Amino acid sequence: MAKLTAALTVLALVACVGRPCQAGYGYPNPMPSPSPPASTPPPYTATTPSPPPPAPVTPSTPPPYSTTTASPPPPTPIAPSSPPPDTPSTPSPPPPTPSTPPTGLAVGYYQKTCYRAENIVREAVRDASKGIMAGLIRLFFHDCFVRGCDASVLLDTADPNSATEKFGIPNLSLRGFEVIDAAKARIEKECGNVVSCADIVAFAGRDATYFLSNKKVYFDMPAGRYDGRDSFINETLFNLPPPFATVEQLKAGFASKGLNADEMVTLSGAHTIGISHCSSFSDRLTSNSSDMDPTLKSTLQEECQSNSGSDNTVVQDNKTPDNLDNMYYKNVLSHEVLFTSDAALMMATDTSDAVRANAKDTNQWEEKFKAAMVRMGAIEVKTIANGEIRRSCRVVNGN
């Protein structure tokens, strides 16, 4: 029986392909205890004081969105703003996010050392498919939840005695590495070794949000992260939430990274994009206790059937699968979500209230999503004291 249980658990863990925020993978129960307070990112509010960042400059407007030769930097503006339009149909800029970045990071960090860095990343993301864009948001989440936002998830090799986290079960279906590589190569050619892979991953997650929301959701992403030198396969299952987590387990897992219950619900909204393997929710298709909408259950049973035994994939949101919007919350309320962990959000008063609020007010959710992405990007940030700027995102310097 123990062997059967273990086999079923591994099957559930071989997971959802496009699960960008709350990854569909497991770790042992109980959930990990919260990390020491020192690693918790400070509250992301305009009133929170922030120590001076490492050699930052005043926040700046992202450079013009074009592939032509960069022009000289413009005058320093007073506050960060949304990216300039790259088409006549670009909507009006959203309200600016709070101007105070997390400790140690700064908006416009590369304005003097690599002025076009953020624009180069945005161009690389723009050229990707929507599926890869969804993968880039998930890549950002998976990076930050294991060893902090340090690009350790990108490493092919680090310690000769251990495989890296890239090869952990939760990460086997990660996508978007080629986008990060392309952006890094262009930045290295244009600016030299000054922009970290960790910052490229953060910028890419931000820009994927922008494009998948039809250019509606834009925010300034503080930078200044250094790349980590370590990456271990055995740290993935412990740190990434599974698709069968209870609401209390989800709260504990996010709290261990310094994120509260409302931020957990907010980031779960990214489940409105991407795809999932059927094995991540197969128990909900056969269980009489599942509260899944009967019509959706019947559709998924048909889509997940496989005569060859392959693990089919389905979209996570069958209403607006390619749009980053608040449809996820409406799906939670109507029992049209895939995972046990999605349905679990209705099992606690605070999280169910947040689901209803986000379903009702898309603008409120968008603003909270911006702030939560920035907060997540401040988890356990490396500095020059314990990190480096990799020349190649796949290997540590010196290898």
Solvent accessible surface area in square Angstrom, and as a share of the most:
residue,aa,sasa,rsa
1,M,181,0.81
2,A,83,0.64
3,K,180,0.76
4,L,100,0.50
5,T,76,0.44
6,A,57,0.44
7,A,60,0.46
8,L,103,0.51
9,T,57,0.33
10,V,71,0.41
11,L,94,0.47
12,A,22,0.17
13,L,8,0.04
14,V,59,0.34
15,A,3,0.02
16,C,0,0.00
17,V,17,0.10
18,G,0,0.00
19,R,0,0.00
20,P,0,0.00
21,C,0,0.00
22,Q,0,0.00
23,A,0,0.00
24,G,0,0.00
25,Y,0,0.00
26,G,2,0.02
27,Y,12,0.05
28,P,86,0.54
29,N,98,0.50
30,P,119,0.75
31,M,19,0.08
32,P,11,0.07
33,S,92,0.60
34,P,89,0.56
35,S,34,0.22
36,P,93,0.59
37,P,120,0.75
38,A,104,0.80
39,S,30,0.19
40,T,59,0.34
41,P,5,0.03
42,P,38,0.24
43,P,86,0.54
44,Y,21,0.08
45,T,63,0.37
46,A,70,0.54
47,T,125,0.72
48,T,29,0.17
49,P,119,0.75
50,S,43,0.28
51,P,65,0.41
52,P,121,0.76
53,P,33,0.21
54,P,61,0.38
55,A,95,0.74
56,P,44,0.28
57,V,31,0.18
58,T,65,0.38
59,P,31,0.20
60,S,14,0.09
61,T,47,0.27
62,P,10,0.06
63,P,10,0.06
64,P,83,0.52
65,Y,21,0.08
66,S,41,0.27
67,T,92,0.54
68,T,93,0.54
69,T,130,0.76
70,A,44,0.34
71,S,66,0.42
72,P,114,0.72
73,P,79,0.49
74,P,59,0.37
75,P,123,0.77
76,T,75,0.43
77,P,38,0.24
78,I,172,0.87
79,A,48,0.37
80,P,7,0.04
81,S,42,0.27
82,S,16,0.11
83,P,9,0.06
84,P,34,0.21
85,P,90,0.57
86,D,46,0.24
87,T,53,0.31
88,P,149,0.94
89,S,97,0.63
90,T,29,0.17
91,P,60,0.38
92,S,94,0.61
93,P,98,0.62
94,P,28,0.18
95,P,86,0.54
96,P,92,0.58
97,T,11,0.06
98,P,48,0.30
99,S,63,0.40
100,T,28,0.16
101,P,26,0.16
102,P,4,0.03
103,T,69,0.40
104,G,28,0.27
105,L,1,0.01
106,A,4,0.03
107,V,11,0.07
108,G,7,0.06
109,Y,37,0.14
110,Y,12,0.04
111,Q,17,0.08
112,K,168,0.71
113,T,84,0.49
114,C,3,0.02
115,Y,40,0.15
116,R,16,0.06
117,A,1,0.01
118,E,29,0.13
119,N,1,0.00
120,I,0,0.00
121,V,0,0.00
122,R,1,0.00
123,E,2,0.01
124,A,15,0.12
125,V,0,0.00
126,R,83,0.30
127,D,104,0.54
128,A,21,0.16
129,S,67,0.43
130,K,92,0.39
131,G,27,0.26
132,I,32,0.16
133,M,14,0.06
134,A,1,0.01
135,G,0,0.00
136,L,1,0.01
137,I,0,0.00
138,R,0,0.00
139,L,0,0.00
140,F,1,0.01
141,F,0,0.00
142,H,0,0.00
143,D,1,0.00
144,C,0,0.00
145,F,1,0.00
146,V,0,0.00
147,R,72,0.26
148,G,0,0.00
149,C,1,0.01
150,D,1,0.00
151,A,0,0.00
152,S,0,0.00
153,V,0,0.00
154,L,3,0.02
155,L,0,0.00
156,D,52,0.27
157,T,60,0.35
158,A,19,0.14
159,D,43,0.22
160,P,129,0.81
161,N,139,0.71
162,S,34,0.22
163,A,50,0.39
164,T,1,0.00
165,E,0,0.00
166,K,18,0.08
167,F,92,0.39
168,G,2,0.02
169,I,46,0.23
170,P,0,0.00
171,N,3,0.02
172,L,110,0.55
173,S,22,0.14
174,L,13,0.06
175,R,65,0.24
176,G,0,0.00
177,F,30,0.13
178,E,94,0.42
179,V,11,0.06
180,I,1,0.01
181,D,44,0.23
182,A,50,0.39
183,A,1,0.00
184,K,7,0.03
185,A,63,0.49
186,R,94,0.34
187,I,0,0.00
188,E,44,0.20
189,K,188,0.80
190,E,91,0.41
191,C,35,0.21
192,G,29,0.28
193,N,58,0.30
194,V,53,0.30
195,V,0,0.00
196,S,0,0.00
197,C,0,0.00
198,A,1,0.01
199,D,0,0.00
200,I,0,0.00
201,V,1,0.01
202,A,0,0.00
203,F,0,0.00
204,A,1,0.01
205,G,0,0.00
206,R,0,0.00
207,D,0,0.00
208,A,0,0.00
209,T,0,0.00
210,Y,8,0.03
211,F,23,0.10
212,L,2,0.01
213,S,9,0.06
214,N,96,0.49
215,K,42,0.18
216,K,86,0.36
217,V,1,0.01
218,Y,5,0.02
219,F,3,0.01
220,D,10,0.05
221,M,3,0.01
222,P,0,0.00
223,A,1,0.01
224,G,5,0.05
225,R,1,0.00
226,Y,39,0.15
227,D,0,0.00
228,G,1,0.01
229,R,111,0.40
230,D,67,0.35
231,S,0,0.00
232,F,44,0.18
233,I,63,0.32
234,N,122,0.62
235,E,45,0.20
236,T,1,0.00
237,L,58,0.29
238,F,96,0.40
239,N,24,0.12
240,L,0,0.00
241,P,1,0.00
242,P,2,0.01
243,P,2,0.01
244,F,73,0.30
245,A,0,0.00
246,T,70,0.41
247,V,9,0.05
248,E,107,0.48
249,Q,35,0.16
250,L,0,0.00
251,K,44,0.19
252,A,35,0.27
253,G,5,0.05
254,F,0,0.00
255,A,47,0.37
256,S,5,0.03
257,K,15,0.06
258,G,13,0.12
259,L,2,0.01
260,N,85,0.44
261,A,24,0.19
262,D,57,0.30
263,E,25,0.11
264,M,0,0.00
265,V,0,0.00
266,T,1,0.01
267,L,0,0.00
268,S,0,0.00
269,G,0,0.00
270,A,0,0.00
271,H,3,0.02
272,T,0,0.00
273,I,2,0.01
274,G,9,0.08
275,I,48,0.24
276,S,0,0.00
277,H,36,0.16
278,C,8,0.05
279,S,11,0.07
280,S,7,0.04
281,F,1,0.00
282,S,50,0.32
283,D,79,0.41
284,R,14,0.05
285,L,13,0.06
286,T,115,0.67
287,S,38,0.25
288,N,159,0.81
289,S,103,0.67
290,S,22,0.14
291,D,63,0.33
292,M,7,0.03
293,D,38,0.20
294,P,105,0.66
295,T,101,0.59
296,L,12,0.06
297,K,37,0.16
298,S,65,0.42
299,T,59,0.34
300,L,6,0.03
301,Q,76,0.34
302,E,130,0.58
303,E,87,0.39
304,C,24,0.14
305,Q,135,0.60
306,S,40,0.26
307,N,173,0.89
308,S,101,0.65
309,G,68,0.66
310,S,64,0.41
311,D,53,0.27
312,N,40,0.21
313,T,59,0.34
314,V,10,0.06
315,V,60,0.34
316,Q,13,0.06
317,D,1,0.01
318,N,79,0.41
319,K,97,0.41
320,T,31,0.18
321,P,44,0.28
322,D,71,0.37
323,N,48,0.24
324,L,6,0.03
325,D,33,0.17
326,N,12,0.06
327,M,42,0.19
328,Y,4,0.02
329,Y,0,0.00
330,K,88,0.37
331,N,3,0.01
332,V,2,0.01
333,L,65,0.33
334,S,48,0.31
335,H,80,0.36
336,E,32,0.14
337,V,5,0.03
338,L,5,0.03
339,F,1,0.00
340,T,46,0.27
341,S,0,0.00
342,D,3,0.02
343,A,15,0.12
344,A,8,0.06
345,L,0,0.00
346,M,43,0.19
347,M,138,0.62
348,A,17,0.13
349,T,106,0.61
350,D,72,0.37
351,T,1,0.01
352,S,9,0.06
353,D,77,0.40
354,A,11,0.08
355,V,0,0.00
356,R,121,0.44
357,A,38,0.30
358,N,0,0.00
359,A,12,0.10
360,K,183,0.77
361,D,60,0.31
362,T,46,0.27
363,N,90,0.46
364,Q,69,0.31
365,W,1,0.00
366,E,16,0.07
367,E,66,0.29
368,K,51,0.22
369,F,1,0.00
370,K,2,0.01
371,A,26,0.20
372,A,2,0.01
373,M,0,0.00
374,V,1,0.00
375,R,21,0.08
376,M,0,0.00
377,G,0,0.00
378,A,10,0.08
379,I,1,0.00
380,E,53,0.24
381,V,35,0.20
382,K,29,0.12
383,T,70,0.41
384,I,132,0.67
385,A,91,0.71
386,N,76,0.39
387,G,3,0.03
388,E,24,0.11
389,I,31,0.16
390,R,0,0.00
391,R,139,0.51
392,S,48,0.31
393,C,4,0.02
394,R,82,0.30
395,V,44,0.25
396,V,17,0.10
397,N,45,0.23
398,G,73,0.70
399,N,114,0.58
